[in-house]
Amino acid sequence: MLESVARRRVVWLAGHRPFLGAPVIEGLIGLRWIAVAGMLTTTMVARRFVPGIELAPILVVLAITASTNFVWLQVRSGDNDEAGVRRTVAQLGGDVVLLGAVLWFSGGIENPFAIFLTFQVALAALLCGGAAAVGIALLAVAVSAVLSFAPHMRWETATVSVLQLMRVGRLTSIVGVAAFLGVAGYLWRQRLEELRAESTRNERFVVLGRLLGGMAHELNTPLATIVVASDELNELGRGQSEEIGRLSQTISHEAKRASNVISLLRGQLRDVAKAEPVDVSAILEELIEEEAKANHFEGTLRMYVPPGLVAWCIPAALRQIIANVVKNAVEAIGDRDEGTIDVTARLEGPRVVIEICDNGCGIAPEDLPHLGEPFLTTKESTGGTGLGLYVSSLLAERMMAHLQIEGHVDWGTRVTLSLRAADSVPDSAREAESLERVVPDA
């Protein structure tokens, strides 16, 4: 099982990879479960020695805290990055209030565990930035001020020395602070590693982008000549040979596509320079089958695309990304029997998500960290240039889209493209069932 997990990884090629990713989210939720369990245990133990502590309201507060964990796990998958940060700030603020409520019924500011109010401030600074930390800090100060008016602990009901209780409370709070600092340090290291990797990748791509820009400039003229020559060849062969006409049209089409990619790389495609609302469903219905046949795919192509999915994107860029992904899928399947490509599109919260899965050879573990790097290819024998994923990542960045790849040597590859949904998405698309259409073998 561990070997299987090690061979399966998700690689982000485009779009801001939020620090509020799955490991951090799960870590934060885990901290909250530990906090709930710790407060419940501490309350039960403390009530044994101080019977005057009111148990019922504390249990209600802890139940509310636990329920928000389940709610967050259900709704967080549809968040975009900004919504995820806002939700985290709101939850940290809620935690301050809930902890304040527990402290109110257990001695207020006199409770040794009042120091835990600072935890949310540190988490806000770590996960959400300085402004959020200031806001949570002000909230913690306000809650502390209110707690100074809380009912005093009913020490007269204590069955042991008050001094001993205070010592145990302080010791427990110190242990809690130490554990929190350890977890916070781990999260901080994770963030630094992500930022360092992203910075290194961006620097490398800037240099290589300049190189590609220079190459693109030099290729424009010969590509234009090829287009003109192929059009003239088509005219000369008209009425003489269907094969000549078909080949000349193919040459012209591919040369124009190459020129289009170059223009997109250089940011000079004037007629589609800006994103616009695009019917993604229509493009997928038109393009997927066309690209599969163009790449001589002989397996099964299945589509699960509801109608009416509209997203903000650059049509030419979206087409190029889809074409690159389908081409890679066909090449990964190769001559494998029962090759299958599944195309799925759906609406997830504020984004339209496109998934293209194949059951090809997958991605070797040693190649995963380098996906998206220009000129990196595992298909030298078939003429691969290593530019397909790099071009796709650049185009996705330009559209403010997210592009990621999940590879497994056993079941193949899944490519996910996430686009910003347009406001014009109809309700029917939000509620539509995925429609399956199987394209016959080519």
HELIX and SHEET records of a PDB file:
HELIX    1   1 LEU A    2  ALA A    6  1                                   5    
HELIX    2   2 ALA A   22  PHE A   49  1                                  28    
HELIX    3   3 LEU A   55  VAL A   75  1                                  21    
HELIX    4   4 ARG A   76  GLY A   78  5                                   3    
HELIX    5   5 ASP A   81  TRP A  104  1                                  24    
HELIX    6   6 GLY A  108  GLU A  110  5                                   3    
HELIX    7   7 PRO A  112  PHE A  116  5                                   5    
HELIX    8   8 LEU A  117  CYS A  128  1                                  12    
HELIX    9   9 GLY A  130  LEU A  147  1                                  18    
HELIX   10  10 TRP A  155  THR A  157  5                                   3    
HELIX   11  11 VAL A  162  GLY A  237  1                                  76    
HELIX   12  12 GLU A  242  ARG A  266  1                                  25    
HELIX   13  13 ARG A  270  VAL A  272  5                                   3    
HELIX   14  14 VAL A  280  ALA A  294  1                                  15    
HELIX   15  15 PRO A  315  ILE A  333  1                                  19    
HELIX   16  16 LEU A  368  HIS A  370  5                                   3    
HELIX   17  17 GLU A  380  THR A  382  5                                   3    
HELIX   18  18 GLY A  388  ARG A  398  1                                  11    
HELIX   19  19 ASP A  427  GLU A  431  1                                   5    
SHEET    1   A 5 ARG A   9  ALA A  14  0                                        
SHEET    2   A 5 HIS A 402  HIS A 408 -1                                        
SHEET    3   A 5 GLY A 412  ALA A 421 -1                                        
SHEET    4   A 5 VAL A 310  CYS A 313 -1                                        
SHEET    5   A 5 GLU A 276  ASP A 279 -1                                        
SHEET    1   B 7 ARG A   9  ALA A  14  0                                        
SHEET    2   B 7 HIS A 402  HIS A 408 -1                                        
SHEET    3   B 7 GLY A 412  ALA A 421 -1                                        
SHEET    4   B 7 ARG A 351  ASP A 358 -1                                        
SHEET    5   B 7 THR A 340  GLU A 348 -1                                        
SHEET    6   B 7 THR A 300  TYR A 304  1                                        
SHEET    7   B 7 GLU A 436  VAL A 439 -1                                        
END                                                                             
